C-alpha cells in the first residue's frame, strides 16, 4: 500500500488485493444498504461514511486485520458486549482479524445501531 493520497473509496480499495479488498467491499456494501443516504468520503486517508456532516463509521485495512471505527458510545459497547468478546477493541475501533471470517451479522447490527444513535 504505497499510495497515501486517496481521493475516493475505490482508490483506497484498489491499493489492496484479493481477500482484503473483498472484505472491505463487504463492509462498504453493508453500510450502503443500511444507510443509502450516507456520503462516501475519505477522512484521515481511510474510507468513511457521513450523514448530514456527521460521521457514521470508518473502516481501514491493515496487514492482519480490518478495523471498523467510530467514537463508540457506552450504549453501543454495552449492547454488543457479548458479540465483541474475542475481538481487540478500543474506545474507537474494533479489529476483525483477516484470518477469520468477517462477522457480517455483527457489522450490520453495529452500523444499524450507529445510524439510530445519530438521529
Helices and strands as residue ranges (DSSP letters): H 9-14, H 18-34, E 39-43, E 46-51, E 54-61, E 65-69, H 74-79, H 81-84, E 88-89, E 93-97, H 104-117
